[in-house]
Amino acid sequence: MKLKFYRDYVIGKFKESLFATFIGVVSGLAASLLDFFINFFHTLSFGLKLQFFHLMVVALYMAVVASMES
């Protein structure tokens, strides 16, 4: 009985962290895509594409940190 409760608790925590990771990645990518398109249409340059890549890396890092905390 105790083992089943512990298993359900672990599965629940895993699902929560997976959901938090998904939300973090989606919101981070949406924000970086929005920023990228705003900048991209103002000035077309390679530097902004590099900035977009940097924002994606930061968004993924924030998603990983958020999933580790929950």
N, C-alpha and C positions, 0 to 999 in steps of 0.2 A: 504493500500500500504506500509506504513511504517512498519507495523507489519510483513508483508510477508518478507520484506527486512531483518528485525531483525532476523526472524526465519531462513532464509537461511544463514545468517551470523553465527548464533549459530551452525547450523548443519555443516557448513563448518569448523568452528573451532574445533568442536567435531571430525569430520573425520580426520582433520590434527593431532590432539593430539592422536587419536587412531592409525594412521599410524606411528607417531613418537614413540609411545609405542611399536608397533609391531617391528619396525626397531631396537629399542634399545634392546628389549628382544632377537631378533634373533641374532644380532651381539654380544651381551653379551654372549649368550649361545654358539655361534660358537667359540668365543675366549676361553671360559672356557673349552669347550669340546676339543679343539685343545691342550690347555695347559695340560688338564688332561691326554689325550692319550700320549703326549710326556713324561710326568712324569711317567705315569703308565707303559709304556714299559721300561723305564730306571730302575726303582725300584718299585717292587710291595709291597706296604705297606699300612696300614690303614690310616696313616697320610696324604697321598696324596689324599685319598678319602675324608677326612675331608676338605682338602684344596679345592677340587673340589666343595664341598657343599658351602664353604665360598665364592668362586668365583661366584657361581650361585646366592647367596643372594645379593652380591655386584652388579651383573649385573641387577637383578630385581630392586634394589634400584635406580640405575642410570637410568633405563628406566622410573620409576615412576617420578623421578625428571625432566627428559627431557620432559615428557608429561605435567607436571605441568607448565613448563616454556613456552611452545608453546601455 
